[in-house]
Amino acid sequence: MSSDLYCTDLVRRFGEHRAVDQVSLDVPAGSFFSILGPSGCGKTTLLRLLAGFDRPDSGDIFIRDQRMNTVPPNKRPVNMVFQHLALFPTMSVADNIGYGLKRRKVAAAERRKKTERVLEQVGLPGLGDRMPQQLSGGQRQRVALARCLVLEPTLLLLDEPLGALDLKLREQMKVELKHLQKAFGTTFVYITHDQSEALVMSDRVAVMRNGRFDQVAAPDVLYREPATPFVASFVGDNNRLDGEVLGVDNERVRLRLDTGGEVSGRPSSALAVGQRASLFIRPESMLIGADLPASFSRIETQLSTTLFDGANSRIETRLGERELFARLPQDGSVGDLQPGTTVSLGWEPQRATVFAEAQV
């Protein structure tokens, strides 16, 4: 598969600080690629390098095999959508969308034709004469996308564009963005600190920390097979248990917990007997109750509270100083649990991942 974006060993320094540190990426044509990470991890700096607003200290950026390091922003086949949409309030929707075409000296009749077509594509037919303030937040978001997509860029860079929307609209726009990207076939490079956005919309996700990528993979692989403790803790909810390695056999690690007892999980890498290690297990992979298969790992915890959230309801328990969460079954089969009750939690060892003791 051909690549619309290919970068090798990008570095951007600010004094002694490396905001982007030896980053390489390969984004296939027509894909939705997200860069996920906490504030300050370097993702916005990386996006600025791709857009041409900043230059790398070393490394290379290629868009469709053309080296872009010294190409100015207005000469790159790239457009960018920001969190603050910056629509022109005194221009109509159609004029906002057609602004870039006008700057390119596209004839008025052709501008009108392209604008009407892209309005249809983003689900806003007939709204070209309205002013931005007459539209809902979601509609303004689509106008901002249309303004970029009408220019037919190779890459569309999106800098946390849903951050200013309320929760319900943000959930709606996640689905719409995914559908729009597939409909246009434009390569999207999307940065966010919101794991749900990245997991729902993306074909591949890069998890960034301290200027580097910890892991680049499909969303389901990131979730089920995290490569580092940081990815395990940052992507989705995870329970963590610390202890010492008792043995490694048949791709299974046995761990003596600091709180007592023995549990098992699959190793993320080579581990040695006596080594400190951390086991991560998702709440939905934990089963509740004493009647669990003999092959399961199990621990005894004390119930703190029940957290009702519809189908995602769960319990919070304590094991030593650790808070642990387990998903409640929807059939209510665990009965009426009361705070202070001893609760057995268990899991299939292959559903848990064991790392050398996590420093996250």
Buried (B, 14 or more C-beta within 10 A) or exposed (E): EEBBBBBBEBBBBEEEEBBBBBBEBBBBBBBBBBBBBEEEBBBBBBBBBBBBEBEBEEBBBBBBEEEBBEBEBEEBBBBBBBEEBEBEEEBBBBBBBBBBBEEEEBEEEEBBEBBBEBBEBBBBEEBBEBBBEEBEBBBBBBBBBBBBBBBEBBBBBBBBBBBBBEEEBBBBBBEBBBEBBEEBEBBBBBBBBBBEBBBBBBBBBBBBBBBBBBBBBBBEBBBBBBBBBBBBBBBBEBBBBBBBBBEBEEEBBBBBBBBEBBBBBBBBEEBEEEBBBBBBBBBBBBBBBEEBEEEBBBBBBEBBEBEEEEEEBBBBBBBEEBEBBBBBEEEEEBEEBEEEEEBBBBBBBEBBBBBBBBEB
